[in-house]
Amino acid sequence: MFFVILLLVSTATVLAVFRLGNTSSPGNSNIAQKFSVPATSGLPTEIDATVSADSQVAIDQPTDRPIVVHENGYVGSQSCRECHADEYTGWHASYHRTMTQVATPESVIGDFNDVVLTLFGQEIRLTREGDKFFYEGPDPDWTGPQSPHLRIKRQIVQTTGSHHMQVYWYVFGKNRMLGSVPVTWLKEDARWVWRESVFLRPRTNKIVSETGRWNMLCLRCHTTHPQTGLEWADQEASGRKTVENFDTHVGEFGIACEACHGPGEQHVQWHESGKQHQDSQLVVPTQLNAQLSSQVCGQCHSVWDFNGEDAFYDWLKHGFQYRPGDELNNDMRTVVRSDSDSPMLKTQFAVIAKDSKMWSDGMVRVSGREYNGLIESPCFNHADESKRMSCLSCHTLHPDTNDKAALASWADDQLGPGMRTNQACTQCHEDYRDEKKLISHTHHPAGSSGSLCYNCHMPYTSYGLLKAIRSHTIDSPTVQASVATGRPNACNQCHLDKTLAWSASYLNRWYKIAEPKLDKDEQTIAASILWTLKGDAGQRALMAWSMGWPDARAVSKTDWMTPYLAQLMGDDYDAVRFIAARTIHKQKGFEQLKFDPFAPVQRRNNVVKQMVRNGGITRSGDKIRTVDSQLLFDRDGQLLGGEFSRLLKARDRRPVNLQE
């Protein structure tokens, strides 16, 4: 039995949809998002794999999972190590390297010591046998009766991620296609959670198939020189295409040297022959202009779409044709908000709005799309090429490898020395190196969170990885944008206890930014409370994180936050509850609270009710401030329950699916 791709072609986009299976995806391409591969049978299981350009057959290569193949000039990072030892050491310490790995005792970080979990009433067992790892449980691709559910035992052969979490992929048994284990390991919390819980999306309450997703989508940005190896036959009479085979292979698992420098074969050959480096055809991103160097990052860190149907099928057959130093948009279309009025892209923006990658004005609101934010920034679009900002203005891919502690810190976000400070901005905005001029501009003391350029111009308005992330659109805070889009502004994200009217007044007084028309709630109730109680799931996630942000806690105080965190701990979205649970442990008196955000609803509610009984809805401070009405407390420190309920009833309950 074969499965079928149904093609829906329009002038704006090509939507390719499998006949069966889940159609949501956290990937970049809005065409590829429409793919998921259901279980099937009858696919070939034996495929020859080449390991080099001369087509030698790799007899010892596995035939049931993706493999590394050195072709088209890609030779692998080991070829770089001998001459570029320091650069190799830095890269080896990065999370780019471990983005995709073969499952080994060294790469697997999850607990496989015969772990038994229950998911939707069905048992899952995770085991290790020698150096091999196994998933035993319900088959995510089973389409028959849910009880009894068909069970499988499959070997785990590949991992995705290692920084915050790790996803596991098992052999499907049909050529190189992979299936996904329905639980994910959270590194910081050292626990297993349901795969869908790590994304901010509505609950499905069922085990969802992700079979084939890695082969067609994840490898695009999680490997070097990816080749889907999808083969199909055209059925002209029906207009459909029958998938016949997956022969997926990559130049290297993870993001390796050649992802940024281009194929290295010629470089190696020239050096082995004693010729000069400048003749080797290798790309050095730091020597490219701001636009081309940033596109090296943008090949993965962007919201993009294929340039039409031909480009889509070229990707499926031959992989991504972009090489570092090329013009990125020759191979893909980077979707930006300035294109939103283009007739060609109107349909595309409708897809994006539905999948919630962007705020309503087109600013990116999810992680992993930093290139889109950068190219919308005035610093990138500076008329003076010498002052144009690029990704490499702040980030460095090759750190100092002598200091191991510094190397570990660098790996977190790959920022260059001093780039966590105002030096990131004063390298161009030299005037603000002068402390007096800085204070005059920020109206905050030097060294305070209010005088850190990032906090005002790159606030935490993107979501991903179960936390808030800085926007990479360099912008200035406006209350008007918050009213129009719902996106928190920098002032109210730090001053969580203040109203939108308060921020608008100061922005007008200090920077002559016009004060927008505000309704009564926006004038009298703290903006954070409006976003917490009335906001959509994305806004609520940002507020759950912001209430735990040390800078905001220091400025806004914390004795009023507990009832709002309690509300977020009962949220419908797993990710919101998870973030709130992390924050509640920072609250005085709740440091040791035992709360599992993924436990059954009754168990969760019992914990929240106990918090309320223990005084969680009253102010815990010694002094009641006169402005407490905007935090919904009366002068006695009691929560204004009627107002709390009124705002909660007005909550934006439209489904949110933040596609990371």
C-alpha angles and dihedrals in degrees: 000000000000129000123229138227114216113204122212110185125194135161091256104043146352114238115198113188130182114228093238137030140041117326101196121096140170093225133117106243116077090209093050090047088071092063130095126150119226125206115276141159137222096059119137114263102193118070129166113234126204121215099189142021092267091068098241110175112244101220093179095048116109115252098203103062140039114284140196115260123181106216142126090041097307111132105166136249094280087072089062098048101080096057100027102042097151094047090047092051092052093047091047089058092053129098088231088073094051096044089107124015140165107254108259134146087262097051102038111087099173126097111262097163094129093295117184118201133175118223119180090338094310126112123240122191124195115193144169124218110187106305094342129092127209142197117208119182146079116345107247089208096053109124098180129090114326091226115078092021117204109255128210139187113211134171116245108229107166142036135205120206135000106187104075104353142355130226122201130215127198132201112267094204095238112096114293099332117128133210126207127241104236093230130065131209115235107209102201093045094039093221144111120248134178109278094238093050093072091064126067100243138116117280118261094186091213137088106264124211118241095168111148094009094112091051094052105028121008095053089059092078103012099062141041119255096356122200117188091198090207112166124188143166124233118235101200095185094058098028089233133122123225115214110226107170150002115213097169118180138157139202089237137346111250128014104307140174096283093054088071103024100038129236110341103199096098091044091055093046094050092051093046087054091051097248125141127277095238089063094054099088092229117146120231107196093203088061094053123089120263094266098049095039091052090049089061086066092035093063085081107011098067148078102251143163135199119266092245137304096306092056090049094054091042087058092051093049105034108014127239112331097201116114126188110273093031124110103267096211091062087077104026140015116242106213114223133172093246086069094055094104093050110114088218093058102037091096090046092054089049088058091048093049090051092050093043101229091138141036115249092269091054099258111141114255102180134070125258095042099090094133090064089053094047097052090052091056124100089226090063093043094050113145091226107075091203090061097041112125122231135177088265091058087082107010128067126194095196113051132181104285097193095080108061093190091052089047092056091048091048092053091064094071105346094238119163124242112297093007094119088064135060087278086086088068103027091061082080104013093058096168091073093061082082105086094213092053090047092053091045090054100042099034086217129104116271111262093025124118088251091061095051104105092215094061094059102032102032105030125174098270099129122084131213146119091034093298145069119274131196117266112244093209102097104220142146121253118259130173089211090066090050091052093046099044108016090239112143114245121226094250097055094039089062098031093050092167095059134088129241087247090057092053093044090053094053094043089053094046095047104032106016091244109161117251111237125222109271132193123233096269092050089052098046110026126065111261092230090059092050091051091045097049104026102025130101122259092270093054091046091053091052092050093048087055095042092055086060096044106113094219093053093043091053093050101037100035118226111236092101099048103080100085091049092049089048089055091050090049087062094048122137091235118079093213093053091051091048094054092045090051090055091050097046090065088065091060118100109257095016100072092113098035111143107220127151110200090199097050121111113289096250092053091049093048092051090058092049091048090052089053090055092048089052093058100272094144097056131080111263097197124109093231125046110218121223091236094062093112089076087056090047096249127124124223090271091058094252120140115250093237096184093056091043091054093044092056092043091055089056092057118141100243098174109132113267122200109179103199106211 
